Amino acid sequence: MDVKIIAGIVLTAVIAIALFYSGIKEAMKSPDQRYKEKQERLKKNSQNYRDAMTKIINLHPGLRAIEKEIDAAHARAKKRMENDPWTQEFLLKRTADELFKKRKQTLINIAKKDLGIELDPKMTKLEMVNKIYVKYHNLKGWDWVLKKDFKK
């Protein structure tokens, strides 16, 4: 037989054995191991993409200018949101919903432990929730109906 044919057969056999072995090795991994390895690959890839985008932005003056404009717009939007009563009311409502899910005794404990205020157990749940998140958010310029009721 020709040496090239024998070398080809041996090489094919080695590759087949290696693929078979790696397939068995991969099949023996638990789903948790596979998931963890996939997450690590994704983290590595996303970091590589971020690094590449940073290099591109730093090298291109037009993109740097756009990035500065985006950062400035973000800062302006954040400042407006801090002063916008509707946005703050939305955020407070979300907090209120979370507080309404708690029992009255839990609300009393939260008020005492975290905010240092005493709540009367005879208060309604609505009054307790209002008092807690008005105190928690410290009424940072928000135009709220209950503002006058809970000032110190």
Secondary structure in CASP SS format (residue, H / E / C, confidence):
PFRMAT SS
TARGET T0000
AUTHOR 0000-0000-0000
METHOD secondary structure of the structure
MODEL  1
M C 1.00
D C 1.00
V H 1.00
K H 1.00
I H 1.00
I H 1.00
A H 1.00
G H 1.00
I H 1.00
V H 1.00
L H 1.00
T H 1.00
A H 1.00
V H 1.00
I H 1.00
A H 1.00
I H 1.00
A H 1.00
L H 1.00
F H 1.00
Y H 1.00
S H 1.00
G H 1.00
I H 1.00
K H 1.00
E H 1.00
A H 1.00
M C 1.00
K C 1.00
S C 1.00
P H 1.00
D H 1.00
Q H 1.00
R H 1.00
Y H 1.00
K H 1.00
E H 1.00
K H 1.00
Q H 1.00
E H 1.00
R H 1.00
L H 1.00
K H 1.00
K H 1.00
N H 1.00
S H 1.00
Q H 1.00
N H 1.00
Y H 1.00
R H 1.00
D H 1.00
A H 1.00
M H 1.00
T H 1.00
K H 1.00
I H 1.00
I H 1.00
N H 1.00
L H 1.00
H C 1.00
P H 1.00
G H 1.00
L H 1.00
R H 1.00
A H 1.00
I H 1.00
E H 1.00
K H 1.00
E H 1.00
I H 1.00
D H 1.00
A H 1.00
A H 1.00
H H 1.00
A H 1.00
R H 1.00
A H 1.00
K H 1.00
K H 1.00
R H 1.00
M H 1.00
E H 1.00
N H 1.00
D C 1.00
P H 1.00
W H 1.00
T H 1.00
Q H 1.00
E H 1.00
F H 1.00
L H 1.00
L H 1.00
K H 1.00
R H 1.00
T H 1.00
A H 1.00
D H 1.00
E H 1.00
L H 1.00
F H 1.00
K C 1.00
K C 1.00
R C 1.00
K H 1.00
Q H 1.00
T H 1.00
L H 1.00
I H 1.00
N H 1.00
I H 1.00
A H 1.00
K H 1.00
K H 1.00
D H 1.00
L H 1.00
G C 1.00
I C 1.00
E C 1.00
L C 1.00
D C 1.00
P C 1.00
K C 1.00
M C 1.00
T C 1.00
K H 1.00
L H 1.00
E H 1.00
M H 1.00
V H 1.00
N H 1.00
K H 1.00
I H 1.00
Y H 1.00
V H 1.00
K H 1.00
Y H 1.00
H H 1.00
N C 1.00
L C 1.00
K C 1.00
G C 1.00
W C 1.00
D C 1.00
W C 1.00
V H 1.00
L H 1.00
K H 1.00
K H 1.00
D H 1.00
F H 1.00
K C 1.00
K C 1.00
END
